[in-house]
């Protein structure tokens, strides 16, 4: 759906909207769904210090190993660097107390 149609449905004009820092590719592009999922699923906060990855100049790059999505992430606030992996389901065991 074109931006002007979306803006019209929201009751605003395109000139009233701030620039979109995460412009998605056209919906018909072969990678459009992957780009949308990346923006929704990427880590928003550092696992070490909880600072915002985006605000503090960090970066999160996605790669795949088989069917697993891995976000290689760097925090601009504390310097933490590592992989963040999202799972659909995790089964763990707990030691007896």
C-alpha positions in Angstrom: 0.0 0.0 0.0 1.5 3.4 -0.9 2.6 5.7 1.9 0.1 8.4 0.9 -2.8 6.0 1.1 -1.7 4.9 4.6 -1.2 8.5 5.7 -4.7 9.4 4.4 -6.3 6.5 6.3 -4.5 7.8 9.4 -5.9 11.3 8.8 -2.5 12.9 8.3 -0.5 14.0 5.2 2.9 12.7 4.4 4.4 16.1 5.2 3.1 15.7 8.8 5.0 12.4 9.4 8.6 12.3 10.5 11.0 10.4 8.2 10.9 6.7 8.6 14.4 5.6 9.8 13.6 1.9 9.1 12.1 2.2 5.6 11.0 -1.3 4.5 11.4 -2.5 0.9 8.4 -2.7 -1.4 6.0 -5.5 -0.3 6.6 -7.3 -3.7 10.4 -7.5 -3.1 11.6 -11.1 -2.5 13.2 -10.1 0.9 10.3 -7.9 2.1 9.0 -10.4 4.7 12.5 -11.1 6.0 13.2 -7.4 6.4 10.0 -6.9 8.3 10.7 -9.8 10.6 14.2 -8.5 11.2 12.9 -5.1 12.4 10.4 -6.8 14.6 12.6 -9.5 16.1 16.0 -7.9 16.4 17.3 -7.2 20.0 16.2 -3.8 21.2 18.2 -3.8 24.4 21.7 -5.0 25.4 21.6 -8.4 27.2 24.5 -7.2 29.4 23.6 -3.6 30.5 20.0 -3.2 29.2 20.9 0.0 27.2 19.0 0.6 24.0 20.9 -0.9 21.1 19.6 1.8 18.7 20.0 4.8 20.9 23.5 4.1 21.9 24.9 3.4 18.5 24.9 -0.4 18.6 24.2 -2.8 15.8 22.5 -6.0 15.3 23.1 -8.1 12.2 21.0 -11.2 11.4 22.4 -14.4 10.0 21.0 -17.9 9.8 22.4 -21.3 10.7 20.0 -23.9 9.3 16.6 -22.9 10.5 18.0 -20.9 13.5 18.0 -17.1 13.3 21.0 -15.5 15.1 21.5 -11.8 15.8 25.1 -10.8 16.0 24.8 -7.8 18.3 27.2 -5.1 19.6 26.2 -2.6 22.3 27.6 0.9 21.8 27.1 1.7 25.5 29.0 -1.1 27.3 30.9 -2.6 24.3 29.3 -6.1 24.8 29.5 -8.2 21.7 27.8 -11.6 21.1 25.0 -13.6 19.5 21.4 -13.3 20.5 19.3 -16.3 19.4 15.5 -16.4 19.4 13.8 -19.7 20.0 10.2 -20.8 19.4 10.4 -23.3 22.2 13.0 -24.3 24.8 12.9 -27.4 27.0 15.2 -27.4 30.0 15.6 -29.5 33.0 16.1 -28.3 36.6 18.4 -30.0 39.1 16.8 -31.5 42.2 17.0 -29.4 45.3 
